[in-house]
Amino acid sequence: MKKAGFLFVVSILFLSVFVFEVEASGEISKKQIVADHIEGIVKGSDYEPAKSSAYAENFKISQENGNVTIQGDLWYKNSKYPLNLNGNLYPKISEGAYSKKLVLGELSGSKEFNILQFRVEKESRQTALTNQNNNLIGKNVLSLIVEHKETGEKIYIQNEISDQNFQDFFDGALKLISEKDLSENQLKEKIIQLYNMNNKSDYSQNISQESTQQLSGVASSSGDLSVSEKSSTQSSTIYVNQKELIRLLDDLKDYSSNPDRSVKLSDYDVPESLFKGTGWKSYHYTNGEPRGAYTAGSVDSGSYTLTQISYLNVISRFNSTTEFVLQVGQNDGMTLEYDHYSGILSVFYYGLGLKIEDLELAHGGLEGNDIYISQEINADLDGNSNYVKAFFGLIPYADKVYNLWESLTGQDPLPLGQSREYENTVERQKLAYDGKVYRTISANFDDFTMNSDGHFGNLIGKFYYDDYNLSVSWSYKYTAYTR
């Protein structure tokens, strides 16, 4: 079909013009943004201002059905670098910050630069703007952020676009994800990956993909509980007042009274270091009730920090004098953005915190005539099986347990929600199991993932015991993964 022989042209900042190629039918087939000159802002590898200069020239940005192409010249330190970038667009459509106001691109095609981020934002916040471009706050802004592979310096190209330009990008991105048939969670994870500029950087600090947490202790039937061991990998221990953290998370998820899902962090007794500074952070609350733990992974990207956090509820108690339960469950999982300029903490995605995998629960270490007579495992987790690995410690009667995990001697698959019964006296177990008795039980959920609020796994054991004040050692461990 022949194109009509006319163009709609709109002038904007920096001698930029926006050109729409229109078919004779009136349907827009291909959209282009043409910018003659856009002044760039250069920052160092640490996102601090740099003395270098840069600008874009003869830029042409084309988008069709979610496929974007950028052509033009990028001048940096008096050298010209031709750019020919291409990639796909993805929209932010779920509730929370930037809902239906953000499109991110996954671009490639440059030998000299890492493409840290391509971003199209409606009614732009200050968060992603450089100080020199604060005049663009509240306007629709297109941003291209690249990193020079040799110097590590980052170049920000930012310019205003029209409402129609943004809508074209957004509609194209919607069409692309529909054709790709992405699930809601797949799209969310893609957006999180693209929002973290350090994922594509050779110089800026990122975090490892995982952090392992473990806590062990002893509980008695009289109500006493103590912690004997804490361990974590890749993680800094940052104490946060438990009540204030729960209040903060509750306020962020209360859509009825807080539709923006944003709070001022200074209104809470919560240290800024929890939501600012790249790295893993964690803390286990073991004194008093409710017992719990948080694990968080944060990445600074210039003027904002993206944090994936999961707050877990932990139950380790005697349900009766003959039954003990150990349970770990997710109360709150969120991805949050902290704006360094304003101190505002916003929900980027609610219900999508860290992925908790490889959950393992164990309790026991019984002695004398105290033994397990049944084992039950329950869970509500993501997985493809209804069976869980049920481990046990069947050891000689006279042997002592020094480490729960090392005392495990075997395993049998156990259907979730069902119990396995053992002989119910010491003498019967010794007779049935060649002088051995059940001293420890364990549940291994390595085929399952804790993804959502309300997910949990637990391990319940019943005893035959000979001592009025029964003591049970317990331990849990899991690995948290960023998305």
C-alpha positions in Angstrom: 0.0 0.0 0.0 1.4 3.4 -0.9 1.9 5.9 1.9 0.2 9.3 1.8 2.6 12.0 0.8 2.6 14.0 4.0 4.1 14.0 7.5 2.9 15.3 10.8 5.8 17.1 12.6 5.9 18.3 16.2 8.9 20.3 17.5 10.4 19.6 20.9 13.4 20.3 23.0 16.9 20.2 21.5 15.7 20.6 17.9 13.9 17.3 18.0 11.0 16.5 15.8 8.6 13.6 15.9 7.6 12.0 12.6 4.7 9.7 12.0 4.5 7.7 8.8 0.8 7.2 8.0 -0.8 4.8 5.6 -3.5 6.1 3.2 -6.1 4.1 5.3 -5.3 6.3 8.2 -3.8 3.5 10.3 -0.4 4.1 11.8 1.9 1.4 10.4 5.2 2.6 11.8 6.2 5.3 14.3 9.4 7.2 14.3 11.0 9.8 16.6 13.6 11.9 14.9 16.0 14.0 17.0 18.6 16.3 15.4 20.5 16.9 18.6 20.1 15.8 22.3 22.7 16.9 24.9 23.9 14.0 27.0 24.8 13.7 30.7 27.9 11.7 31.7 28.3 9.9 35.0 31.1 7.8 36.3 31.1 4.1 36.9 29.7 4.8 40.4 26.9 7.0 39.0 28.6 10.2 40.2 28.9 13.2 37.9 31.8 13.0 35.4 33.6 15.7 33.5 33.3 14.1 30.1 30.9 15.4 27.5 28.5 13.5 25.2 25.6 14.2 22.9 23.4 12.3 20.4 23.0 13.5 16.8 20.7 12.5 14.0 18.8 10.1 16.2 16.0 8.1 14.6 13.9 5.8 16.9 11.5 3.5 15.1 8.9 1.2 16.8 6.6 -1.3 15.2 4.6 -3.8 17.1 6.9 -3.7 20.1 10.1 -4.0 18.1 12.3 -0.9 18.4 15.3 0.3 16.4 17.6 3.2 17.3 19.9 4.7 14.6 22.2 7.7 14.9 25.5 9.0 16.1 26.7 9.2 19.7 29.5 11.7 20.3 31.6 10.9 23.4 34.9 12.6 24.3 35.0 14.1 20.8 34.7 10.8 19.1 31.8 9.7 17.0 30.2 6.3 17.6 27.5 5.2 15.1 24.7 3.3 16.8 22.4 0.8 15.3 20.4 -0.8 18.2 17.4 -3.0 18.1 15.3 -5.0 20.5 11.9 -5.6 22.1 9.7 -3.5 24.4 8.0 -4.6 27.6 5.2 -2.7 29.4 4.8 -2.3 33.2 1.1 -3.1 33.6 0.5 -4.5 37.1 -0.5 -2.4 40.2 2.2 -0.4 41.9 4.6 2.3 40.8 4.6 3.1 37.1 1.5 1.0 36.4 0.7 1.6 32.7 3.3 4.5 32.7 6.5 2.6 31.9 7.9 0.8 28.9 11.4 -0.8 29.1 13.4 -2.1 26.2 15.9 -5.0 25.9 18.3 -3.7 23.3 21.6 -4.9 21.8 23.8 -4.0 18.8 26.8 -1.9 20.0 30.4 -3.0 20.2 31.6 0.0 22.2 28.7 0.4 24.7 26.7 -1.7 27.1 23.0 -0.8 26.8 22.0 -0.4 30.4 18.5 0.8 29.9 16.0 2.0 27.3 13.1 3.6 29.1 9.9 5.4 28.1 8.0 6.9 31.0 4.7 8.8 31.2 4.5 11.7 33.6 8.1 11.0 34.6 9.1 10.9 38.3 12.4 12.4 39.4 13.7 8.9 40.2 15.4 8.1 36.8 16.2 11.7 35.7 19.6 13.3 36.0 19.7 16.5 38.1 20.3 18.5 34.9 17.0 17.2 33.5 14.8 17.9 36.4 12.8 20.2 34.2 11.4 17.0 32.7 9.7 15.9 35.9 6.0 15.3 35.2 6.5 15.1 31.4 6.7 12.1 29.1 10.4 11.1 28.8 12.4 8.8 26.6 15.8 7.7 28.1 18.7 5.8 26.7 21.4 5.0 29.2 24.7 3.4 27.9 28.0 2.5 29.4 31.3 2.9 27.6 33.0 -0.5 27.8 36.5 0.9 28.2 36.0 3.8 30.6 32.9 2.6 32.5 31.3 6.0 32.2 27.6 6.1 31.8 25.9 8.4 29.2 22.3 9.5 29.8 20.3 10.6 26.7 16.9 11.9 27.9 14.3 13.9 26.0 10.6 14.8 26.2 8.1 12.9 24.0 4.4 13.4 23.3 1.4 11.6 24.8 0.9 9.9 21.5 4.5 8.8 21.3 4.2 7.1 24.7 1.0 5.5 23.8 2.5 4.1 20.6 5.4 2.5 22.6 3.0 1.1 25.2 0.5 -0.3 22.7 3.4 -1.9 20.7 4.8 -3.5 23.8 1.4 -4.9 24.7 1.1 -6.5 21.3 4.6 -8.0 21.6 4.0 -9.7 24.9 0.7 -11.0 23.6 2.4 -12.6 20.7 5.1 -14.0 23.0 2.4 -15.3 25.2 4.2 -14.2 28.4 2.6 -15.1 31.7 2.0 -12.4 34.3 5.0 -13.5 36.4 7.2 -13.9 33.4 6.5 -10.3 32.4 7.1 -9.1 35.9 10.5 -10.9 36.1 11.5 -9.5 32.8 10.6 -5.9 33.9 12.6 -6.4 37.1 15.6 -7.6 35.2 15.5 -4.7 32.8 14.9 -2.1 35.6 18.2 -3.1 37.2 20.7 -1.3 35.1 23.6 -3.1 36.8 22.6 -6.4 35.1 24.2 -5.1 31.9 27.1 -3.2 33.5 30.7 -4.3 33.5 31.6 -1.8 36.2 28.7 -1.2 38.6 28.2 -3.4 41.7 25.6 -6.1 41.4 24.6 -8.8 43.9 25.0 -12.6 43.6 21.8 -14.3 42.5 21.3 -16.2 45.8 21.8 -16.1 49.6 21.4 -19.1 51.9 20.0 -18.7 55.4 20.0 -21.1 58.3 18.8 -20.9 61.9 19.0 -23.6 64.6 17.8 -23.7 68.2 16.3 -25.7 71.0 12.7 -25.6 72.3 11.3 -27.2 75.5 7.8 -28.4 76.3 7.9 -25.9 79.2 7.9 -23.0 76.7 11.6 -22.1 76.7 13.3 -21.4 73.3 16.9 -20.6 72.5 18.9 -20.1 69.3 22.2 -22.0 69.0 23.3 -21.1 65.5 22.7 -18.5 62.8 24.4 -18.6 59.4 24.0 -16.9 56.1 25.9 -16.5 52.9 26.5 -13.2 51.0 24.3 -11.4 53.5 24.7 -8.5 56.0 22.8 -8.6 59.2 20.8 -5.4 59.6 18.6 -5.2 62.6 15.1 -3.7 61.9 12.5 -3.2 64.6 10.1 -6.0 63.8 6.9 -4.1 64.6 8.0 -1.2 62.5 8.9 -3.4 59.6 5.5 -5.2 59.7 3.8 -1.8 60.0 5.7 -0.6 56.9 4.8 -3.6 54.9 1.2 -3.5 55.9 0.9 0.1 54.9 2.5 -0.6 51.5 0.0 -3.4 50.8 -3.1 -1.4 52.0 -4.5 -0.4 48.7 -7.7 1.1 50.1 -6.0 3.8 52.2 -2.8 4.0 50.1 -3.7 3.6 46.4 -0.3 4.9 45.4 1.4 2.1 47.4 4.1 4.6 48.5 5.3 5.8 51.9 7.9 8.2 53.3 10.6 6.0 54.8 11.4 8.6 57.5 7.9 8.1 58.9 9.1 4.6 60.2 11.7 3.4 62.6 13.4 1.5 59.8 17.0 2.2 58.8 17.6 3.5 55.3 20.3 0.9 54.8 17.6 -1.8 54.4 16.5 -0.2 51.1 19.6 1.6 50.0 23.0 0.0 49.2 23.7 -2.9 47.0 23.8 -6.3 48.7 22.0 -9.0 50.6 20.5 -8.1 54.0 18.7 -10.4 56.6 17.7 -10.7 60.2 16.0 -13.5 62.2 13.6 -12.6 65.0 13.9 -15.2 67.7 13.0 -13.4 70.9 9.3 -13.4 71.7 6.4 -13.8 69.4 5.8 -13.7 66.5 9.0 -15.3 65.4 10.1 -14.5 61.8 12.8 -13.5 59.5 13.3 -11.1 56.5 15.7 -11.6 53.6 16.2 -8.8 51.1 18.3 -8.3 48.0 19.0 -4.7 46.9 20.7 -3.1 43.9 21.5 0.6 43.6 21.0 2.0 40.1 22.1 5.6 40.3 19.4 7.6 42.1 17.2 4.7 43.0 17.5 1.3 44.6 15.4 -1.8 43.7 14.8 -4.2 46.6 13.3 -7.6 46.5 12.2 -8.5 50.1 10.4 -11.5 51.7 9.2 -11.5 55.3 8.8 -15.0 56.6 6.8 -16.1 59.6 8.4 -18.9 61.7 6.6 -21.2 64.1 8.6 -23.6 66.3 6.5 -24.8 69.2 4.9 -27.6 71.0 1.2 -28.0 70.0 0.9 -30.3 73.0 3.2 -32.3 75.2 3.3 -35.0 72.6 3.5 -32.9 69.3 6.0 -30.4 67.9 5.7 -28.3 64.8 8.3 -26.3 62.8 6.8 -24.1 60.0 8.2 -21.5 57.7 5.8 -19.4 55.6 5.8 -16.2 53.6 3.8 -13.3 55.0 4.9 -10.6 52.6 6.8 -10.6 49.4 7.4 -7.3 47.5 9.7 -5.6 45.0 10.2 -2.0 46.2 11.8 1.1 44.8 13.5 3.6 47.0 14.0 7.1 45.6 17.2 8.6 47.0 16.1 12.1 46.2 12.7 12.1 47.9 13.0 9.3 50.4 9.9 7.8 49.0 9.5 4.0 49.1 7.1 2.6 46.5 5.8 -0.8 45.7 7.1 -1.8 42.3 5.4 -5.2 42.5 3.3 -6.5 45.3 3.3 -10.2 46.1 6.5 -10.8 44.2 9.5 -10.8 46.5 12.4 -13.2 46.4 12.1 -16.8 45.3 12.5 -19.1 48.3 13.8 -22.5 47.3 15.5 -25.5 48.8 13.5 -25.1 52.1 14.5 -27.8 54.6 13.1 -28.3 58.1 14.4 -30.6 60.8 13.7 -31.3 64.5 14.6 -33.9 67.0 17.9 -34.8 68.6 15.9 -36.8 71.2 17.6 -38.9 73.9 16.9 -41.7 76.3 13.4 -43.1 76.0 12.2 -40.1 74.0 11.4 -41.1 70.4 9.3 -40.1 67.4 6.2 -42.2 66.7 4.9 -40.3 63.7 6.0 -37.8 61.0 3.7 -35.5 59.0 4.5 -32.9 56.3 2.2 -30.2 55.0 2.8 -27.4 52.4 1.2 -24.9 50.1 4.0 -24.2 47.6 4.6 -24.1 43.8 5.7 -27.5 42.5 4.7 -30.3 40.2 4.5 -33.1 42.7 2.3 -34.0 45.6 5.2 -35.9 47.3 7.9 -34.5 49.5 11.2 -36.0 50.6 10.7 -37.1 54.2 14.0 -37.8 56.0 14.6 -39.5 59.3 17.3 -40.2 61.8 17.0 -43.9 62.7 20.1 -44.5 64.9 21.3 -46.9 67.6 19.5 -46.3 70.9 22.6 -45.4 72.8 24.0 -43.0 70.2 23.8 -39.2 70.8 22.7 -36.6 68.2 25.2 -33.7 67.9 24.0 -32.3 64.6 20.4 -32.7 63.3 21.3 -32.8 59.6 24.2 -35.2 60.1 22.0 -37.6 62.1 19.6 -38.2 59.1 20.1 -41.8 57.9 17.4 -42.3 55.2 14.4 -40.9 53.4 11.1 -42.1 51.9 8.7 -40.0 49.8 5.6 -38.9 51.7 2.4 -37.5 50.3 1.7 -34.0 51.5 -0.8 -33.9 54.2 -0.4 -37.5 55.3 1.5 -38.9 58.2 3.8 -41.9 58.5 3.5 -43.9 61.8 6.3 -45.6 63.6 6.2 -48.2 66.4 4.9 -46.3 69.5 7.2 -47.5 72.3 11.0 -47.7 72.7 11.1 -51.4 73.0 9.0 -52.0 70.0 11.2 -49.7 67.9 14.4 -51.4 69.1 12.9 -54.8 68.3 11.6 -53.8 64.9 14.6 -51.8 63.8 17.5 -53.9 65.0 18.2 -51.8 68.2 17.6 -48.5 66.5 15.0 -45.7 67.3 13.7 -42.6 65.6 15.5 -39.6 67.0 15.2 -37.0 64.2 12.8 -36.2 61.4 13.2 -33.8 58.5 11.3 -32.4 55.4 13.1 -31.5 52.2 11.1 -29.2 49.8 13.8 -28.8 47.2 11.3 -29.7 44.4 9.1 -26.7 45.5 9.3 -22.9 45.5 7.8 -20.4 47.9 6.6 -17.7 45.5 3.6 -16.1 47.0 2.1 -14.7 50.2 0.5 -17.5 52.2 2.9 -20.2 50.9 4.3 -22.4 53.7 5.9 -25.7 54.6 5.8 -27.5 57.9 7.0 -30.5 59.7 5.0 -32.1 62.5 6.2 -34.9 64.8 4.6 -36.8 67.6 6.5 -38.4 70.5 6.6 -41.1 73.0 8.5 -39.5 75.8 9.8 -40.4 79.3 10.8 -37.0 80.5 8.3 -34.4 81.9 10.3 -31.5 80.3 11.0 -32.6 76.7 13.7 -30.7 74.7 13.7 -30.7 70.9 16.4 -29.3 68.7 15.2 -27.6 65.5 16.7 -26.1 62.4 15.6 -24.6 59.1 17.4 -23.5 56.1 16.5 -22.0 52.7 18.0 -20.3 49.7 16.6 -16.9 48.5 17.0 -16.1 44.8 16.6 -12.7 43.1 14.3 -12.6 40.1 
